[in-house]
């Protein structure tokens, strides 16, 4: 390779990928994302990642916050470092802006180059549901076909897509605190599937094989006495105190799995509250999904058990997906590439 060619190759490699909301949706089909998240869980379980707990800086008026989620994801598959940085302003729900806005910064681990800046909202929406799909694939009964979704927002839609990727879903019941939102959900998704709205969470989960809780509630909406035998639950909406979607009885009668044990013990009131009440034993908490994928812990042992995947949402998920998007864009020349390199001026 000539000097000029080498310089051109180096300049191309030193460019940074920028992808927005629309591009992420086009580049990240749910099926692909599920495969990426499954591999990430295995890497995490092998101890090939560094994953501090998320940190939160609130504004003085407490109306908003900045959430920082750094991580390193190792192995030959990934080997990247970076994090997700996202603002959370709940009052935006009444404006034209999203309540969660931010980006994922992806760096390589040889020279520390910034590889990509990727919209965080779209990645979070897809990878959260993909993580639930991985858990459902290894924990739900093989014949699970009746799905209940509590909540009617973005995660509700994404979880419907994700559950259909890995189980033969035939019937869906949706509940939302806002009846109009639930009816709109039905109208959007019922073209090739039986979907009905329910008047209560109890009605929605009756005879359900899979339950996905995707709400922003601070108080439990799913009671243990309503949960059918043999059901699998993806508890997604409550990712930090003080919020939970499941009452203590729901957790106490189940076998509990999570994405990251340290996050569960520090951030999940769905677990921490029933534990503090003395309602849980060592039998309830089984371990991480990655450990199950590697055969290090047992999964479902019979068709009557109730299993829960408590999802906290972790930065290694974001890095794994960002790395996948970066490689996909690099191979196909898609996306916007800008010169954002940290090269010395004399190089």
C-alpha positions in Angstrom: 0.0 0.0 0.0 1.4 3.4 -1.0 1.8 6.2 1.6 -1.1 8.1 0.1 -3.3 5.0 0.3 -2.3 4.3 3.9 -3.1 7.9 4.8 -6.5 7.6 3.2 -7.2 4.3 4.9 -6.2 5.8 8.3 -8.4 8.8 7.8 -11.4 6.6 7.0 -10.7 4.4 10.1 -10.5 7.5 12.3 -13.9 8.8 11.4 -16.7 8.5 14.0 -20.2 7.1 13.2 -23.2 9.2 14.1 -26.7 7.5 14.0 -30.0 8.9 15.0 -33.3 7.5 16.0 -34.5 6.6 12.5 -31.2 4.9 11.5 -31.1 2.8 14.7 -34.6 1.5 14.0 -33.6 0.5 10.4 -30.3 -1.0 11.4 -31.5 -3.0 14.4 -34.2 -5.6 13.7 -35.4 -7.3 16.9 -34.2 -10.7 15.8 -30.6 -9.4 15.4 -30.8 -7.6 18.7 -31.9 -10.7 20.6 -28.8 -12.6 19.3 -26.5 -9.7 20.3 -28.0 -9.5 23.8 -27.7 -13.2 24.3 -24.0 -13.2 23.5 -23.5 -10.2 25.7 -25.1 -12.0 28.7 -22.7 -14.9 28.2 -19.7 -12.5 28.1 -21.0 -10.9 31.3 -21.4 -14.2 33.1 -17.9 -15.2 32.1 -16.6 -12.2 34.0 -15.3 -10.4 30.8 -17.0 -7.1 31.6 -16.6 -4.2 34.0 -20.0 -2.8 35.0 -20.3 -0.1 37.7 -23.7 0.8 39.1 -25.3 3.7 37.3 -24.9 7.1 38.8 -27.5 9.9 38.8 -27.1 13.6 39.1 -30.4 15.5 39.7 -31.1 19.1 38.8 -31.6 21.4 41.9 -35.4 21.5 41.4 -35.5 17.7 41.1 -37.4 18.0 37.8 -34.7 16.2 35.8 -31.6 14.1 36.1 -28.6 12.9 34.2 -28.1 9.2 34.3 -24.6 7.9 33.6 -24.0 4.2 32.8 -20.3 3.4 31.9 -19.0 -0.1 31.2 -16.3 -2.1 29.5 -17.3 -5.2 27.5 -14.5 -7.6 26.8 -14.0 -10.8 24.7 -12.9 -11.0 21.1 -16.6 -10.4 20.1 -16.7 -6.9 21.6 -13.7 -5.4 23.4 -15.1 -1.9 23.6 -15.5 0.7 26.4 -18.0 3.5 26.8 -21.3 4.2 28.2 -24.8 5.6 27.9 -25.6 9.2 29.1 -29.2 10.0 29.2 -31.3 12.8 30.6 -34.6 12.0 32.4 -37.2 14.8 32.5 -40.6 13.2 33.2 -42.6 16.4 32.7 -41.6 16.2 29.0 -44.5 13.7 28.6 -46.8 16.8 28.2 -44.5 18.4 25.6 -43.1 17.5 22.2 -39.9 16.2 23.8 -39.2 12.7 25.0 -38.8 12.1 28.7 -35.5 10.2 28.1 -32.9 11.7 25.7 -29.2 11.0 25.3 -26.6 9.0 23.5 -24.3 6.0 23.7 -20.6 6.7 23.3 -18.6 3.8 22.0 -14.7 3.7 22.2 -12.3 1.0 21.0 -9.7 -0.3 23.5 -6.5 -0.1 21.6 -6.0 3.7 21.2 -9.2 4.9 22.8 -10.7 6.2 19.6 -14.4 7.3 19.7 -16.0 4.9 17.3 -19.6 6.0 17.4 -22.2 8.3 18.9 -25.6 6.6 18.8 -29.1 7.7 19.8 -29.8 6.1 23.2 -33.6 6.2 23.3 -34.1 4.0 20.3 -31.3 1.6 21.4 -32.8 1.4 24.9 -36.3 0.7 23.5 -35.1 -2.3 21.4 -32.4 -3.8 23.6 -34.7 -3.8 26.7 -37.3 -5.9 24.9 -34.6 -8.1 23.4 -33.2 -8.8 26.9 -36.7 -9.9 28.0 -36.9 -12.1 24.9 -33.6 -13.9 25.8 -34.9 -14.5 29.3 -38.3 -15.7 28.0 -36.6 -18.0 25.5 -34.9 -19.9 28.4 -37.5 -19.6 31.1 -41.0 -19.6 29.6 -42.8 -22.8 28.7 -42.2 -23.9 25.1 -45.9 -23.7 24.4 -46.4 -20.3 26.0 -48.9 -18.5 23.7 -51.0 -16.2 25.8 -49.4 -12.8 26.5 -50.4 -10.1 28.9 -48.8 -6.7 28.7 -49.3 -4.1 31.5 -48.5 -0.7 30.1 -49.1 0.7 26.6 -46.1 2.8 25.7 -42.9 2.2 23.7 -41.8 -0.8 25.8 -45.2 -2.4 25.5 -45.0 -2.3 21.7 -41.4 -3.5 21.7 -42.1 -6.4 24.0 -45.0 -7.5 21.8 -42.5 -7.7 18.9 -39.9 -9.4 21.0 -42.2 -12.0 22.4 -43.5 -12.9 18.9 -39.9 -13.6 17.9 -39.4 -16.4 20.4 -42.8 -17.9 21.3 -46.0 -18.7 19.2 -48.1 -15.9 20.6 -51.7 -16.3 19.7 -53.6 -14.0 22.2 -52.6 -10.7 23.7 -54.3 -8.8 26.6 -53.2 -5.2 27.2 -53.9 -3.0 30.2 -53.0 0.6 30.7 -54.0 3.2 33.3 -55.0 5.3 30.3 -57.9 3.4 28.6 -57.5 5.5 25.4 -53.8 4.5 25.2 -54.7 0.8 25.5 -57.3 1.1 22.8 -54.8 2.9 20.5 -52.3 0.0 21.2 -55.0 -2.5 20.1 -55.7 -0.5 16.9 -52.0 -0.4 16.0 -51.2 -4.1 16.5 -54.4 -6.1 15.9 -54.1 -6.5 12.2 -52.7 -10.0 12.4 -53.2 -11.0 16.0 -56.0 -11.3 18.6 -55.4 -8.3 20.9 -57.9 -7.0 23.4 -57.7 -4.3 26.1 -58.6 -5.2 29.7 -60.2 -3.1 32.4 -57.8 -4.2 35.1 -54.4 -5.8 35.5 -56.1 -8.8 37.1 -58.3 -9.3 34.1 -55.3 -8.9 31.7 -53.2 -11.6 33.3 -55.9 -14.2 33.7 -54.7 -17.4 31.9 -51.5 -15.7 30.8 -48.4 -17.7 30.0 -46.2 -14.7 29.7 -46.6 -11.3 31.5 -44.6 -8.2 30.6 -44.8 -5.3 33.0 -43.7 -2.1 31.3 -45.1 0.7 33.4 -43.7 3.8 35.1 -45.6 3.1 38.3 -44.0 3.5 41.8 -46.5 1.2 43.4 -47.2 -2.5 42.6 -49.7 -3.2 39.8 -49.3 -7.0 39.7 -50.5 -9.0 42.7 -49.1 -12.5 43.4 -52.6 -14.0 43.9 -53.5 -13.2 40.2 -50.5 -14.9 38.6 -51.4 -18.2 36.9 -49.4 -21.3 37.5 -46.5 -21.9 35.1 -46.3 -18.2 34.1 -43.1 -16.3 33.2 -42.9 -12.6 34.0 -40.7 -10.0 32.5 -40.6 -7.1 35.1 -39.2 -4.2 33.1 -40.6 -0.8 34.1 -39.1 -0.2 37.6 -35.3 0.2 37.2 -34.4 2.2 40.3 -35.8 3.1 43.7 -38.4 4.1 44.7 -40.5 2.1 42.2 -41.7 -1.4 41.8 -44.3 -3.2 39.7 -44.7 -6.5 41.6 -46.1 -6.9 45.1 -44.1 -9.0 47.6 -46.3 -12.0 47.2 -45.6 -12.1 43.5 -41.9 -12.4 44.1 -42.2 -14.7 47.0 -44.0 -17.3 45.0 -41.6 -17.2 42.1 -38.0 -18.1 41.1 -36.2 -14.9 40.3 -33.6 -14.2 37.6 -31.9 -10.9 36.7 -29.6 -9.3 34.2 -27.0 -8.3 36.8 -26.9 -9.3 40.4 -25.2 -6.2 41.8 -27.9 -4.0 40.1 -30.7 -6.2 41.5 -29.4 -5.9 45.1 -28.9 -2.2 44.9 -31.5 -0.9 42.5 -34.5 -3.2 42.3 -37.3 -2.5 44.9 -39.2 -5.3 43.3 -36.7 -7.5 45.1 -35.4 -5.3 47.9 -38.7 -4.6 49.6 -40.0 -8.3 49.9 -36.5 -9.2 51.0 -36.6 -6.6 53.8 -40.0 -7.9 54.8 -38.6 -11.4 55.3 -40.7 -12.9 52.6 -37.9 -14.3 50.4 -35.5 -17.2 50.9 -32.3 -18.2 49.1 -34.5 -20.5 46.9 -36.3 -17.4 45.4 -33.1 -15.8 43.9 -31.5 -18.0 41.4 -29.0 -15.9 39.5 -28.3 -14.0 36.2 -29.6 -14.9 32.8 -26.0 -15.2 31.5 -25.3 -17.9 34.1 -28.3 -19.8 32.9 -27.2 -19.5 29.3 -23.8 -21.0 30.2 -25.5 -23.8 32.2 -24.1 -22.5 35.6 -27.5 -22.3 37.3 -30.8 -24.2 36.8 -33.7 -22.9 34.8 -37.3 -23.9 34.8 -37.8 -27.3 36.4 -41.5 -27.9 35.7 -44.5 -26.5 33.9 -46.1 -25.2 37.2 -43.3 -22.9 38.3 -43.6 -19.2 38.1 -40.4 -17.5 36.9 -39.5 -13.8 36.9 -36.9 -11.9 34.9 -36.2 -8.7 36.8 -34.7 -6.4 34.2 -32.7 -3.4 35.4 -31.2 -2.4 32.0 -27.4 -2.4 32.0 -24.8 -0.5 30.1 -23.2 -3.7 28.6 -26.4 -4.1 26.7 -26.1 -0.7 25.2 -22.4 -1.2 24.3 -23.1 -4.6 22.7 -25.8 -3.1 20.5 -23.8 0.0 19.7 -20.9 -2.2 18.6 -23.2 -4.2 16.4 -24.5 -1.1 14.7 -21.0 0.3 14.3 -19.8 -2.9 12.6 -22.9 -3.1 10.4 -22.6 0.5 9.2 -18.8 0.1 8.6 -19.4 -3.0 6.5 -22.2 -1.5 4.4 -21.0 2.2 4.3 -24.2 3.3 6.0 -24.6 6.1 8.5 -23.0 9.5 8.9 -19.2 9.4 9.4 -17.5 12.6 10.6 -13.8 13.3 11.4 -13.9 13.4 15.2 -10.5 11.7 15.8 -8.1 12.3 18.6 -5.0 12.1 16.4 -2.1 14.3 17.2 -1.7 17.4 15.0 1.7 16.3 13.9 0.7 12.8 12.9 
